[in-house]
Each structure stands twice: as C-alpha cells, then as structure tokens.
Amino acid sequence: MTKTQSNPPFEIVITKDGSPSLAFFKDGFSQMMHSSKGAFSETEFVYGKALDLAFEHFDSVQALSVGLGFSYVELTAVARKKSKDLEMISYEKEPRLRIAWTQFINGAPSEFSEVYEKILSMYCEHHKLEKEVFVDFFKSSKFQLKEALDINTPINSTFNCILFDPFCSKFSPEFWTENGLTDFLQSISSDQCVFATYAATGALSRSLKSAGFKKIKNKGFAGKREFTLAIKNL
Ligand SMILES: C[S@@+](CC[C@H](N)C(=O)[O-])C[C@H]1O[C@@H](n2cnc3c(N)ncnc32)[C@H](O)[C@@H]1O
C-alpha cells in the first residue's frame, strides 16, 4: 500500500489482479472504490457486460457514468466502441480525481500519473489497442467530466447506457433511496436503455421496474451474490 496526502484521506490499494484502486476514509469508515479481488476485472465483469449490450443494440451510445474514480468504467467504454459512436458524461465529486485525470489526459504531471499509466496499459494490452485511442477520446468533445451529481436535480439529458457506480448506501445514501432512484431513472433514461451497477438492492430493483426496466439475472463478481444489469425496451 502507498499512502497519498491526506486531504481528503485517500490510500492507493493494489487489488488482486494487479490493478490499482483507492480507499476513501470518512467518519471512521473506509470504502474501497472497487473489489479487492480486482478493480480491472470487476469493471470488465460488470460494466463491460452492459457496454457490450449497449454497443450491440445502438450505433450511437450516450453513456452516463456516475463516479469517475480512476476511470476504469470510461476506459472500458472506449475499449468497446470500435466503429460505433460514443458520447460520455462522467460525474465525479472529488476535485482531486477530476483534476488529476484531466492533467494526465493533457500530458501534464498529475498526482495519480503512475496509477493511470498502469491502468491504461492494462486496457491497451487486454483490448489490443494503442494508448492514443483512449487519450484522443478523452480529449475530444465526446467526453465531458462534471462535478458532483445530485440525483434529485434534473440534468436535462437522456442516456441509453447508465453506468451507475457511486459508493454504497452506507457511504453515499443519497444515491440509493427508492423514490430518488425511480425519479432519476425515469428522467434520464432514453426510450431504450441499458443500466448496470455493481450493487443489487431491493430498492434498486423496485425503482428499475417502476422506470420500465427489466432485470437480467447475473451472478456478481468474485463470489458476490448478484450485480444489477437491466434493460428497457430492448
Ligand atoms: C466506486 S467509486 C467509482 C469507481 C469508478 N467508476 C472507476 O471506474 O474507477 C465511486 C466514486 O463516486 C464518486 N462520488 C461520490 N459521490 C458522488 C457524487 N455525488 N457525484 C459524483 N461522484 C460521486 C466518489 O468520489 C468515487 O470516486
């Protein structure tokens, strides 16, 4: 483990498949951004499946990513787009993560450069793609990075692929209430849509149903009971 500066307190953790993740500390709790069994592998397992479905059904994918973190979800999306069109809006509350990623993409020194190089090299190797394919996408107008998302405030855009990766309900309860989720999903999902998250809760299932989604049963990553993959009108 490598310690980073403590403002807010972050700690870089290397997960079992060799990919880096970050632990956040708040009010005596710590929360890892990914499974300790593998940040890269978990992202491919959960969000990769959703993106495969989205690119299979749509020539143009408008993706929403909630929680940029170390950008695994974003990289997975770019790796899968091939000749299809991808537009992506990502939200990230922590300024340090937004700043570090933007600096890195623009070739400037960044707090997490080493981490990003490692993650990017895993995507290049796994998907047999050049680094420029990723960097060019993030520098383009197809990608927008925004600040904190408030799911109770309408964002006036709709998406056909929702990659929902905020922290769990203990750390980020505002994302997991049934009424909040239902309104959010109804307002931001296109007529046809794919939704994925690592979590599986009763409130989420009910919200997805109310918003017109149908769940596709999937075992969770690395022995977890389930993750949530759902489709609307597909
Ligand atoms: C599970 S991690 C995301 C991991 C990330 N998807 C990746 O690919 O590395 C959750 C992230 O959500 C961010 N977050 C928490 N609350 C948020 C909010 N209201 N709006 C945007 N991001 C938020 C956290 O700062 C953290 O980086």
The ligand as a Gaussian input file, in Angstrom:
#p B3LYP/6-31G(d) Opt

LIG

0 1
 C      -17.000000       3.234000      -6.644000
 S      -16.101000       4.682000      -6.988000
 C      -16.147000       4.774000      -8.736000
 C      -15.098000       3.969000      -9.452000
 C      -15.009000       4.366000     -10.878000
 N      -16.231000       4.141000     -11.610000
 C      -13.841000       3.771000     -11.609000
 O      -14.061000       3.341000     -12.760000
 O      -12.731000       3.786000     -11.068000
 C      -17.269000       5.913000      -6.554000
 C      -16.867000       7.306000      -6.984000
 O      -18.035000       8.136000      -6.910000
 C      -17.635000       9.417000      -6.502000
 N      -18.821000      10.111000      -5.993000
 C      -19.379000      10.014000      -4.777000
 N      -20.453000      10.830000      -4.701000
 C      -20.576000      11.430000      -5.904000
 C      -21.479000      12.386000      -6.461000
 N      -22.489000      12.895000      -5.757000
 N      -21.289000      12.789000      -7.738000
 C      -20.260000      12.288000      -8.466000
 N      -19.369000      11.394000      -7.987000
 C      -19.525000      10.968000      -6.734000
 C      -16.567000       9.135000      -5.481000
 O      -15.766000      10.277000      -5.270000
 C      -15.814000       7.980000      -6.121000
 O      -14.758000       8.425000      -6.917000

